[in-house]
Structure formats: structure tokens, C-alpha cells
């Protein structure tokens, strides 16, 4: 029939439309690189290119010091460049073919039709489909050209049409907005100003009617700022420092001038409004920012003629202006910036970096962001991250399973529950005459659920949680059993979750608490008959009780700073944490457990949601993305990683690609040793039963003493736990071993507070440098650290800072932990057994060896570096344990049953290095 023949063109071309799965016919032989790449870097980039091209889930292992970040950048951006060029060529060919087909069909329309349909129907269907396709191709091509021209203008510093307008009115507008902000603080308080705390009418069952009105600068009149999402690469890592390091590598790469990159962060990291930044906590900063967005839109509606209710002017943010945001967005896209540079740019342009970077997401080619923003679905939606058809690179992914579990777990203490109940009750009581019936119904349901949670902990709401005694114990429950026990199984938590999202009750309550019991407002009950005081008397009395009890529990010598921080914590609302816990309870009954901890008093008790199946949340990411690359310095053991996160998420083995490379250092630059016994012949078996014996601790001291005799520079010694670290160091202080060690190397210990890490590392480094220059008799420094502590990950002990890493014992997790036991039980039940061991047993071994690999990987950081690794425990000699070491370390590891030969090998290693330096 004529219709079918006319649609052949469409059927043939639709699978090739731009945006569909486009595959390169062949890979690349050469990649742009800032210097001549190592062979393993070229292999890495070729494997990465192939994995992205074929839409694979790639597991890439490349040791620190091998240029992993640059390999990721150059390999991935080379693919993206080729992919976009291929799409342009396909679009041009399709457009040409489509126009030709359209002209042919027009010519043929005059010929008689032999089909049963009238000619005009045949012609209409055929031409409309072909015209629509050609129009779509032309529109896509036009958008692409406009996008490229715009970026070219930005990069050439061409003034855009709005720039002069922005400059001319910037000072006046900023001054007016700042005046409004000041006036807001000085205005008298009245009932009308509480309008901002009232929840809008809520339509729970019709999502289309419950659109949030306060979603930032990208709604209402700012819709023109939104652009279409282009094909992009999302790169995520664990910390902001790792993200900054990655951005600096992009700046050094050959792509730095051509790539559109945006770095995302939280409001706490990107806010430049000093009044908001001073609030301190993430929750308070978020609440104030959202309040200012709402005030901005109310102000705009008022200017447009919409009647505004009486009351004082409300605070708006002077940095959230559409023209300034647009300018900063374009500057972000035109030049690669890290977070520090974004903050500087924001202050220069008087524009909010947080919202400007969010606006830059759609047209950006490379988006750099923290784990949470991409692995947590609600955060993805709030940020504007769209994974459909895009590429995701997850770096530092050795703890990806734990990260997913932590992101989707939630915990509430008895104190938080009681405070949330009291605050919400006071809120509902104050505004009950102004709240819609549906809002009151949902608030009552939230209060009912909170009461149930408190009841599970053995307490009651409305009373001081610190004075309520409870039975001590820990209980592990399935989600359903927990809901039955709390007597809240009749509540639809999914509807409550939607209510939280759409009504913003957490933010409203936060504003309510901050307004009436926040910083600068007395928590003591006033004797005045003032109507305002009467309305909030219950809330103030409750908060005052909490503060009084906390103060008596603290020692008299607590400094003023601590009191101020405690008051800030009290004034904040815990409803955000309550919302997170409610959301966690909507997980499948089999995928999570609820741990109920009763600690003697209600205030110390807690309910915690534990996610047992991280694959359930990772599955959506894997499904949406075109390709996912999971990279790390060491990804061993890969088989267990695939089973827990990929196979369980429904990924077939055929979609998984693996790449692992050795280190770039010469084989003779590393000396890994397994010690089975010490200098006196004592067998090294640091099991929980043996490690506390004086003989074992004495032998460890002798081993360290011998090592310090022959190792120059820095020695880093890792203990399995903080408790054992304190115990063994105290023992050495008592028997004089610590003093003998101090005669050879100056001793440093991992600090208790995270903000002291930099200071200790700086002193450790300076000491090693001084010892290399003077003749004090010291040969360097010895640093005591803890596996999984502040210095076991993300710290570089390169060159003289880490000539030897000593691992004392094996850092197995606490097997008696109820959470760990439940996790093991879940894995034994749902994952297949292999190698004669259960998945639960494999989990314990994997957690231990992952921690070991991260710690010993602190030393070798570049091609010319050299170091020794001493594993002090006979259990390291087991083949199954050795197999979990990184390949480049495992292949060079020697096991010594006697200390003498091991010590000789260690001494020879450093003698040879010294001779080469001379």
C-alpha cells in the first residue's frame, strides 16, 4: 500500500535518529594527553573508550600514582568528542536523505493510487510523517549550532546582549535588596508575617496539582534560563577535595579550553551570602535559602499587581537575580572552575554559585559532583541531574556498597523524636485555625507515627526524654514487624512521604522553631501576658527543660563556644531527620532492617534503619545511564563486588567490562613482606584472643624498633582499632619501649579531632625534612595511625614521608555487631555461595582487606617513589588472603616464617636505594 511504502523511510531511519544509541565503527589508537602516556595509560583509555562506546558497566582498577584521573579525563572526553562528531554527521546525512524523500513523495503524489484509501489521505499521512522528521532534524541542528556559537562567544569574551543591562542596574538593585533584608529584621512582629510559615493547600492524590512553588530561580519568569540536556559525562567522587583535584587535572589536560564543565556542591559549600553562611548547619542554611526563594517570588508577584497581604517586607537574597545568574552560568560554561574559583566568581558578579551551577547542568558536557547528588534519587531530582542516556563515572569506588548503604540509611534518637513531636504539636496548635483540613489530617498522622516510634523505645511523648528510664537492649526487626510493633502499620507512609516533599513541612517547622526559639531569642518562659509568649509557652518550656538538663550533665568547665553550639542544636528542628527516616521505611521489607537500641534512658535510645541491599537503589542508576564506569585504585575482590552490586541489580555478565593494570613503578621499588614471627621467635597471631597478651605487644615493639633502625625518613604504623592503639602504646610507655623508639624517630599519633590532621601531618613532614639535614641522631619520624581512621584514606605519604608502612594485625570488623550479623545473614540467604565459603564470611574478609589495601596504598604515589610494606600477622600468608591484595603488590610479596631473613631483605632494600641516590 502507498502509506506503508511512504513510511519505509521513517522505519528505516528512526533507529538512527540523533540521541539514539550511536556506536563508533572503530576505537581510537591515539588519545590527546598532556605528555607521552605510559603503556598502561594508553591501555586504560582504549578500554574505557570501548566500554563507553558499547554501553558497558566498566570496573576499572588503576593504582594511585598511575595517572588514573588523567586517563579517565582524556579517554572519556575523547569518546564524547567522537560521539558528538558522529551524531553531527548522522544528523546531516539524515536531513539530506529526508529532504530528498520528501521531494520524491511530492512528485509521486500526482500519480494514481491503486490502494483502497483516497489519495489525499495517503498523501497527508506520508507527507506529515516525513515533514515532522525533517523539521525535528532541522530544529536539533539549529539548537546545536546556537549552542556552539554561544560557547564560542563566551570563550572569546564577547559581551552578550544582557551584560550591559545587568551592569547598569546591578548596584541599585543590590542596594535595594540589602535594604529590604535589613528592614525585615527591624520590622515589628505581627500575626500577618506568620503567613510564610503556613502550609499551602495540599492535593495529595493529584501530583499534577501539587507542583512546588518554591523550586529556585528556574521557575516562573526564569524559564528561559532552562536549556535542553546535551550528552554529558557525570563524574562523582567521595569528597570535595577529590573533586577539586579532578578539576585541576581537567585544567591541565588538552581538553581544558574546549570542554564545558560545571562543579556542583551543597549550599553550605557554594553560598556567598554571609548572613546565611553564618547559620552554620546545612539544614539551617537550606531552610533560609528556600525561604528567600519564596520571598523573591512573592515580591515578584506583588510587583506584577498581585495583591499582597499586609506585613513587613521579607528578606530576599541579593545574589539570586536572573540576569546575574545567566551571566555566571555562561562564564562557568566558558571556563573550567573549581569550587574556590566559583566562589570568587560569584562574589565578583554578585551571583549565587549554587543556583548558577544548577542552571549550567543541561548544556554542560562534564558535570563534577559528590556521590550523594547522583546516588540518591531525591537529591538527583532536586539538583536537576538527569541520568537518562548519559555516562556516569564513579571514582574512588572501592567503598561504593557501603556508601550506598549509608546514604539510604537513617537514624533517630529519642531526644530528636520528642523534640519533633513537641515542635510539630505547637505548630499545629498555633495555626490550626489557618490550616486546611487535609494539612491538619497529615500533621496528625505524622504526630501519631512519631508517638509510635517513641513507644517502641519504651517512652512517652510530652515528657522530658532524659528523665524517662527504659530497659536496655537491642532488637532487630523487619520493616513490617517494626511497623506492627510501633502500631503504625495502618498509616500510608508513601502518602506521608509525598506530603513531606510537596508541603515542605520540614522547612516550615524549621522556620517556626527558628523564629520563636532560635538564636538570640530567650528560651526561658516569660511571665508577661503577651499573646505571642502565651502561644509559644509550651515550646519554650520544653526547649528550656532540655537545655537545663543538658547543662547540668555537662562539666562546669565547658567553654562558652560549646554552650553557643548547644543552643544552636537545640533551636534547630529535627523534622528533616524524621522525614528521612519515614522515607527509609518505604523500602521493601526484605531489603532493610530496623535496629531498636534502648540505652537506659529515652534520650539515649535510638531507632536506625539499616539498608541490607544497596543494589536496589543502584539498579535505577544502572538502568538509566548509557554507560557506568566504576573506578578505583584497588577494586579487589572484584567477584564479590559484581555479585553484591551488579548481578543483584539485574546487570548481565555480558554488559560488564573489567580492566586492571599494574603500577608504573619498577618492580624493584616496592618490597612487600609478610612476617609470621618476630625477632624473639614469637608467632605473630593478632587474633582478638591473642593480641592483648604482653608477649605479643612486646614483640611488636621489637619489630618496630628493628624497622626504625634501617628505614630512613617516615614510618607509618597502622593498628586495627583505636582501642588497641591506645592499649599497646600505653604498654610501651610502661615498659620503656616507646622511649627507645623515640630515640630513633620522633613519634606522632593520629589526632582525635579531624581538624587537627593537617597540623600533625605538617609537623610530621617538617620533622622528616629537618632530620635529613641535621645531625640530631634521629633518622626521621614514626606515625601511629588506625586502619579506617583519619589518615588511612586520602592522605599521601609519598617519598620520605612513607618509606615503610607497617600493618599490625588484621582489621576485621566487630563480628558481634547486630548490624553486621544481620547483613551477613541477609547475604547468606540471597547471594550464591562460592569457593566453599558463605557470602557472609566473604563479606568479613572483604571488609578487612579493603581497609588494608587502602592503608598500605598510602605510600607509593608516583613513578619514582619507593617503599616497603610490612604485614605483621601470619594470617596474611594464607593464599585466600594474599589473593585479595592488589595484583601489583601481591605479585611482589614474600612471606617469611622467621624474622632474620625478612630483616636482611629490608636492610638490603634501603641500602641499594641509598647507593643509587649517591
N, C-alpha and C positions, 0 to 999 in steps of 0.2 A: 504494500500500500504506500501511497505518496507520503503520508505522515511518518511512517516508520523510516522510509528512506531519508526523509528530511532530518530526522533526529539521529541518524548514524553519526554525523559529525559530533553531536553533543555526547553521545555514548562513548565515542572513541576518545574524546578529549577531556572529559570531566576528571578521570583519574590523574591527569597530568596538570590540572589547574595549579597555579602557584599557591603555596600553603599546604599542599598535599605532601605526602612522603616522597621527597626527591632524593635520589641516590646518585652519588658520583659514579661514573663508569670505572674510574681507577683512582687509587690513592695518590699521595704525594711522595716524591723522592727527596725533595729538599724543603726545608722549613726556614722562614725568616728567624734569625737568632742573633742576639747582641754580640756573640763571639762564636768561635768554632765549637759546636756542641760535641760532648763526649758521645761515644758509640751508644751507650745506654740511654742517653737523652734522645738521640735520633730514633732508637727503637721504641722508646716511650711514646714519642709524638706520633710515630706511624701507627702504633697500636691504638692510641687514643683517637686518631683521625678515623681509623677503620671502625671503632666502636661507635662513634658519633654518627658516622655515615650509615651504619646498619641498624641504628636504633637499639643498641645493646644496653645492658646493665653491666658496666665495667667495674672490676675490682682491681685497682692499681696500687702496687706496693713499690715505693721508691724511698730508700733510706734518707734521712736528713743529711744534707751535705752534698746530695747528688743533683741539686738544681731542680727539685720537683715542681716548685711553683712556676719557674720559667718554662719548664716543659709543658705544664698544663696550659699556661697562657698562650705560648706560641703554637702548640698543637691544636688547641680548641679554636683559637681565633683564625688560624689558617683554614680550618674546616668551615667556619662561619663565613669567611670571605669567599671561599669557593662555592659554598652553598648559595649565597646570595647572588653571585655571578651566574650560576647555573639557572637559578629562578628567573633572573632577568632575561637570559637567552630564551628560556622556555616560554616566558610571557610574550616576548616579541614574536616568536615563531607561531604561537597560538593565535595572537592577534592578527597576524598576516593571513594565516590559514582561515581564521574565522571570517574576515572581511571578504576573502575570496569565495568562501562557501556561501556567504550572504548574497553576493552579486550573482552567483550561479543560480541560486534558488529563485532570485527575482526574474532572471531570464527564463527560467523554466516554468514560471507561474502562468505564462500565456499559453502553454501547451495544454491540450485537452486532458482531462483526468479520467482514467479508467476505473477509479475506485468508486465505492458506493457513496462517499462523502461529497458534498458540494465543494467546488473549487475554492470558494472563499474561506471555508473552514480549514481546509488543508493548508492553504497559503498562510492563514493567520497563525495557526499553531506552529508551523515550520519557521516562519519569519520571526515570530515573537521570541521563541527559544533561542534562535541564533543571534538576534539583536541583543537580548539580555546578556548573553555570554560575552559578546564583543564589547558591550557597554561596561560590564564588570572588569574586563581586561584593561580597557582604557582608563577607567577610574583608578584601578590599582597602580597602573603605570604613572598616572598623573600624581598620585599621592607619593609614590616613591621618589619621583623627580623633585617634587616640592620639598620633601624631607631632606634629600641630599643637598638641594640648593640652600635650604635654611641652615644646615650644619656648616656648609661652606662659607656662608656669610658670617656665621658666628665665629668660625675659626680664623677668618680674615679680619676680625674686629670691625665689621661693617655695622654701623649704627642702625638698629631696627626702628621701624616707624614709631613705636611706642616709647622709645628710650628718652627722647627729649621731653615728652609729655610727663613721663614719670619723674624726671629730674626737676622739672619746673614746679611740681606740686608736692614733692616729697617732704620738704621741710615743713611746709604749712600743715600738711595732713598729719605728719608725725607729731607735731606740736599739739594739734587739736586732740588727737587720740590720747596723748600723755596727760593732757589737762583733764579729759574725761575720766581717765584712770584715777587721777588724784581726787577729783570731785566725788567719785564713787566712794572713796574711803571717808570723806568728811561729811557726807550727807546724813541726815537724821534717819534713824531706823523706823520703819513703819510696816504695817501689815502688807501693803502692796508690793514691797520689794521681795517678799517671800514667793512671789509668782514664779521665780526662776527655780524654786525647789519643788514645785508641784508637777506631778507626773501627768503628761498629756493623756487624753482619752486613748485607751488601748484596744485594738481589734486583734484578738489573739488568733482567731481561726482564719483570718484572711491576710496572708503575708503581703499581698499586693497593696493593702490599705495601710500597712504598718511600716511604711518607709521611714527610716530615721531622718529627722530633720537636721541633725547636727553632725554631719559626717565630715566636716572640714571644709576647706576652701574650694573643693572641686564640685560643689553642687550649685544650684540656683544660677546666678548670673555668671558663674565661673565655668560653665560647661564648655566654653570654647577652649579652655586650657587642656581638656582631655584629648588625648591623641590615641590612635589605633596602636595596639601592641604589635611590634615587629618581632621577627625571630631573634631570640636573645639567649644568652647563657647566664644562668644564675650560679654564682659561686658563693658557697657558705662555709664558714669555719666556726670554731668554738668561741674565741674571744675577739674583742675589738683590736687588740694588739696584733693578733694573727691576720686580721682583715687589713689592718694598716700596712703590715709587712707585704701582703699580697699586692695591694695597690701600688706600693713603691716599686715592686717588681714589674708591674704593668708600665709604670712611668719609665723604667729603664729598657723596656722591650721595644722592638721595631714597630709595634702597633700603637705606641703612645700618642702619636699625632692623628691617627685615623679612627680610633675607637671611641664610641660614646659610652662612658662608664659613669655609673652612679653608685655611691656608697650609702647604704641605709643604716639607720641606727634608731635607738629609742628616743623619746622626747628628753629623757634625762641626759643623753649624750649630745643631742643636737639643739636643744633650746638655747636661745641667746637673750631671752627676756630675763634680766637679773632678778626681778621681783618674783618670777615663777621659779627660777633655779634655786633661790634661797629656801624654797619649801622643803628641799632635801629628798624626801622619799619619792619613788617612782609613782606611787598611787596618787599622792597629793599633787605632783606635777601634772599627771594626766588629767586629774579632775579639774584643776584650774584651767588648763589649756582648753579642754572641752567646753567649760563654762564660758570662756572668752569667745569660742567659736559661735556658741549660741547667741551670746550678746551681740556679736557682729551682725548676725543675720536679722536679729530683732531690730537693730539700728537701721539696717538697710531697708527693711520693710516699712519702718516708720518714715524714712526719707521718701519712700515711694508713695506715701499718702495713707498707708495702713494705720488705723487708729491704734495708739499705744496706751496701755494702762498707766495711770498715774504712778509716780515713784521716781526715785533718784536715777541719774544716769548710771549705766552699768559699765564695768571695766571691759575694755576690748584690747586686743593685743596690737600694738603699733607696728609689729613686724609681719602681720598677716594681711597684706594688701595684694590684690590680684596682679597689678602691673609689676610690682617689685618681685612677686613670686615668679612671674613669667620671665622676667629678666634673669633672675638667678637660675631658674630651670635651664634656660638656654646656655648660660655660662657654664653650668655643671656639665651639660652635654658636650660643650665645645672643648673642654679641657679636663684631663684626669685629675681629680681631687681626692685626698683622703679626708678623714673626719675633721682633723685640725684645720685643714685648708678650707673645708666647708664652713666651719665656724667663723673663720676670718672673713671669708667672702660674704657670709650672711650679715656680719656687722658692717661691712663696707657698703653693702647695698640696702641695708635696713630691711632685710627679708628673712623670713623664717627658714632655716635649713631643713627642718623636719618636713614641712609641707612642700617645699620646693623639690626636695629629692623624691618625694612620693609622686609629684607631678611628672618627674623625669623618668619614671619607670617605663611607661609604654614605649617611648621612642628610643630608649637606651638599648645598646647591644650587649652590654655586660653589666649585670647588677650584682653588687657585692653586699652581702648581708649576713647577720648572725643566724645560727642554727634555728632558734625559736621562730623566727619570722617565716621560715619556709617549711618546717616540720610540723607546725601547729596550725591546723586548718583555720580556726577562728582568727588567728593572728595574720595568716595569709590574706584572708578576705579583708580584714580591717586595713591592712597595709596596701592593698591593691596589687599583690603578687598573683599573677596568673601563670600556672604551670602547663596549661594545655598546649601540647606540641612543642614545648621548649626543652632546652638542655639544662640539666642540673648537675653541678659538680659539688660533691660534699667532701671537703678536705679534713684532715685530722680525724678520720672516721673510725679510728680503732675502738672508740667507745660509743659508737653510734647506737647500739642496742640500749645501753644504759642511759644515753642522752634522751632517746625517745621515751623510755620509761619514766624518767624524771620529769620531762616536760608535761606528760599526761597524768602524773600523779598529783595528789593534793592532800593536805593535812590541816586539821583544825584543832586548836586547843580548847579546853573547857572555858578558859577566860575569854577567848575570841567569840565563842558561841554565846556566852552570857551577855557580852557587850553588844553583839549584833542584835540579839533579841531585845535588849533594853532600848537600844537606839531606834530600831525599827518600830517598836511599840510607841515610843514617844513621838516619832514622826507621824505615825498613823493617827495618834490621838490629837496631835496639834492640827492636822489638816483634814480630819475626817469629814468635815462639812464641805470641803472643797474638792475632795477626790471623787472620781466617778465610782459607781458601784463595782464595776469589774476590777478596777485597781484595788479597791479595798478587799475584794474577794481573794485576789492573788497575794496581797500582803498578808492576809490571814493564813493562807496556805504556807507561805514562807515561814511565818512565825510557828506554825504547827510543826513543820519539818524540823526547825531548829530545836523546839521543845523535845521532839523525839530523839534527836542526836544527844542532847544533854541528858535525857533519861537513860540512854544506853550507857553513858559514862557514870551513871549512878547518882546524878544530881538533879536539881530543880532550877528552873529559871526564876528570876526575880529575887534571888538571894546572892550574897557575896560568894563567889566560887572558891575563894581561898579559905573560907570557914566551913565549907561542906566537905566532910570526910567521905571517902569511897573505899571500897575493897580493892586491894592491889592485885593486879593480874593482867594478862594479855590474852586476847581472844581473836582468832582468825575466822572470818565469816565470808561466805559468798555474798555477792551483792543482794541477791533475793533474800537470803536469810537475814542479812543486816536490815533490810527494809522491813521485814516482818518483826524483827526484834525491836526496832525503833517504832513500830506501829505506824509507819508512814507508807505502807505498800498500796494504800488507796489513793495516793497522790500521783498525778501525772507529771513526772519530773521533766519530760520532754516539753510540755507546755510551759512549765516554770522556767526552763532554760530559755525558751523563746521569749518569755516575758522579760527576763533579765536583759536579754540582748536588745529588745525593741523599746522597753520603757526606760532603760538606763537608771534603774532604781539604785544601783550601787553608787553611781555618781551623784544622784540627787541626795542620797543619805549622807554621802561623804561631805557634800556642801552644807547640809543641815548641821552635822556634827561640828564641822569646822567653824560654822557661823556662831553657834551657841556655846561650844565648849573647846574651841580651838586655841591656838597660841595667842597669848595676850588677853584672853578672857578668863576671868577667875572661875575656878571650878567649885568654889565654895558657895553654899546656898546663901542667898541674900535674905535679910529679914524684911526687906522692903515689900510693899504690897503691889509693886509694879506688875502689870499684866504679863509683860514679857518674862519676868522671873518666875511667875507662877506657872506659866505654860511649860517651862523647861526645868522646873524644880526637880522632877524625878530623875531626869537625865543627869543633871548636875550633881545630885546627891549620889547617884550610882558611881559616876566617874570619880567623885571626891573620895568615896569609900575605897575604890580600887587604888587610888593614888596614896591614900593614907596607909593602907595595908602594905603596899609596895615599899613605902618609905620606911616603915618600921622594920621590914625584913632586911633592908639594906644596912650596911655598916655605917657608923656615924661619919667616917672619913671619906665618904663618896664625894667626888668633886662636883662643882657647880655644873660643869658640862654634862655630866651624866644625868643630873636632875632635869636639865633642859631637854635632853634627848628622850627621857622617860615621859615627860609631859607631851612631847610631840607624838610619841607612840600612842599614848592614851587618847589624844584628841583625834587620831585617825580612825576611820571606820573600817572594821574587818569584813564588811559585806562583800568586798571583791573576792576575798578568800572563800567566803561562804558560797558565792556564785561558782567559783572554780570547783569546789567540792561537789556541788549539785550536778555540775556538768560531768564530772568524773563518774557519778553514779548512773549515768545513762549508758555506760559501756555495757557490752554483752556480759551476761552472768558468768560465763566461762573464762572471760579474758582478764578478769580482775578480782581482787580480794579487798576486804575492808579489815584493817587491823585496829582493834579497840585496845588502847593502853590505859589502864587505870593505875594511878600512881599515888594513891593515898588521899589526895585532895582533888576536887573537881578542877581547880585551876591548872594543875599539872597533868591531868589526863588529856588524852587526845584520840581523835579518830583519823585514820590515814587510809586513803585509797591507794592501793598498790596495783600497778598495771603489770600483768604477767605476760601479755602477748603484744610486744611492741610492733610486730608485723602488721597488726590490724590497722594501725594508723599510718604505717609506711606504705601500705598497699595502694592507697589513693594517689600518693606521690608517684609511685612506680607506674601506675596506670595512666596518669595524665601526661607525664613527661615523654617526650620523644626518645630521649636517652638520659640515663643517670650514670654518673661516674662517681664511684666511691673510692677515695684515695687516702693513703696514709703512709707514714714511714715504715710501719710494720702492721700488716693485716692478719698475721697468723693468730690462731689457726683458721684458715680460710674456709675449710669444710664446715666447721661448726657455725661460722658466720653466715654462710649461704643457707644452711638449714634453718637457722633461727629467724633470719630477716627476709630472705628472698623466696625460698621454696614455700615457707609458711604464708607468704603474701601472694602466692599464686604465680610466681615467676618460673617459667620453664627453664630447664638446663640449657636449652638451645639459645636463649636470649642472654645468657651470662658469658661475658668475656673476662679473662684473667690475664694480668700482666704483673710480673715480679722481676726486679732486676737487682743485681748486686751493688756493692758500693764502688765509688770511683777511687777509693784509696788503694794503694798497692797492698797485696796480701801481707807483706812484712810489717805493715804499720799498725797492726792490731794483734794483741795477744790475749785471747780469752782462755781462762784456766778454771777448771772445776777442782776445788780442794775437798778431799774426802777425810782428811785428818790434819791436825795442827802440828806445830813444832815438837810437842812432847808426845806425840802419837795418839792423842785424844781424838776419837772418831767424832766428826762434825755432823751431828744429827740434831738440828734445831727444831724438833717437834715440840708441841706445846708442853709435853710432859718433861722433856729433857733440857730445854733451853734455859730454864731458871736455875739449873744447878751451878754452884760456884766454879766447878771444874770447867764447864762449858764457857762461862763468862771469862775465866782466867785465860783459857786457850784462845779466845777471840782477841783478847788484849795482846797476847804474844804475837798472833798473826799480824795485827795492825802495826805493832812495833817493828817487826821484821820488814814489812812492806814499806814503812816510812824510812827505813834505813837506805833503801835502794831506789825509791821513786822520787824524782825531783818534782818541784812545783806543787801542784794541788792534788790532794787525795780526797775523794768524796766517798763517804761510807754510808750506805743505806741500811736502816733497820726495818724490820717488818711492821712495827707499830710504834706509836708514841709511848705507850706504856712500857714496852720492852726497852726503848731507847732510854727512858728515864731510869729504869731499873739497872741496866748494865752500866750506864755512866756513873750512877751512884756507887755501884760495886767497885768500879775502877778508882773512884775518888777515895774509897775506904782502904783499898789495898795498895795504893800508890801507883797503879798502872797508868792512870790519867796524867800524873805528874811526869812520868817517864816519857809518855807520848808528847807532852808539852815541851820537853827538852829538845825534841827533834822538829816538830812542826807546831805552829801556833794553832790553837784549837778554836773552832767556831761551831755554833749549834744553830739549827733551823729555828727561827723565831716563832713565838706563839701567835703573833699578830701578822696578818698578811701585809699591812702597810710598812712593816719593818724588813721585809725581804730584800728590797733594793739596797738598804743601808748595810745589811750583813754581807750581801754579795759584793758591794763596793769595797768594804773593808777587807774581805777575803781576797779580792783581786789586788788591792794595794799592797797587802802583806806579801803576796807571792812575788810581786814586782820588786819590792824592797829586798826580799831575801835573795833574789838573783843578783843584786847589785852590792849588798854589804857583806860583811863577814861576821855576822852576829852568831853564827853557829846553827841557826835554823835553816832548814832546807826547803821551806815552803809553809803550807797551811793544810790543816785537816778539818774537813767539814762533816759534821754528823747531821744526817738528814733522815727522812722517813719515807718509805715507799707510799705513793699516793698522796704525799704531803705537798707543801707549797713549792718544793724545789725538785720534784720528781717529774715534772712535765712543763714544757715551755721555757725552761731555763737552759742556756747554753754554757757548758763548761768546756769551751774549746781551748786548744793549745795548752799552755801551762796551767790553766785553771782546773783541768781534769785529766791528768796523766794516768790516773788509776781510779777505777770505780770498783768499790768493794760491796758486794751484796751479802749481808749476814742473814742466813736462813732463807726460807721461802714464805712470802707474804700471803698465805692462804686467808681467805675471808673467814669471819666468825661463823662456823658451821651451826652454832646454836641459835643464830638469829632466826626468829619466826618468819620474817620476810624471805630470807634466803631459802629456808626449808620449804616454804610454800612454792617458791619459784622452781626449786629442784623437783618437787612433786609434780608441778604442772608440766614441766618439760619431759619428765619420765612418762607421763601419761599421753602427751600429744606429739612428741617427736620420736623418730625411729632410733633404735639402739644400733650402735656400730662399734666394731673393734673390741667386742667383749666388755664394753663399759656402758653405763646408762648415760643419757643426756644430762642428768643432774650431776653425776660425777664429773663429766666433761666440763660442765659449767664451772665447777670449783677450780679445776686445773686451769681452765682458760682465764678466769679472773686473776688467778695468781700470776700466770706467765705474761699476761698483757701488762700487768703492773711492773713486772721485772723488765720486760722489753722497753717500756717507756723510761725506766730509771737508767738502765745501762746505755741507752741511746743518747744520754746527755753529753757524752764525751766526744765522740768523733763527729765533727761538724763541717769539715771541708776536706778537699783532696789531699792537702799536705799535712793534715793532722795525724797524730798517732797517740795510742793509748792502750792500756791494759785493763782487762776486766777480770775480776777475781770473784768467783761464785763459791761462797763458803757453805757448803752443805752437800753431803754425799748423795742426796736425792736428785741433785742436778745431773748426776751421771746416768740416770735411767734413760734409755733410748726414747721413751714416750715424752719425757720432759725435754730432752735435748731437741727433739723434733719441733718443739714449739718456739725455739729461738729463731730470730731472723736468719735466713739462709746464709747471708754473708758473715754472720757471727758463728753460726752452727758449724759451718764447713771448716772453720779455723780453730775450733775449741779442742783443747787437750784436757784429758781427765788424769788426775794424779792421786793415787792412793796414799802416797807419802808426801810430806811437806818438802823434804830436801830437794828433790828434783824440780818441783814446782818453783821453789825459791831461786834455784840456779837458773832456770829459764827466764824468770822475771828479771834477775840481775843482768843476765846476758842481753836481754832485750833493750834495756836502758843504756847499757854500756855501748852497744852498737849505735844507738841513736846519738849518744854524746860524741862518739868518734866522728860520725858523719857531719855533725854541726861544726866540729873543729876543722 
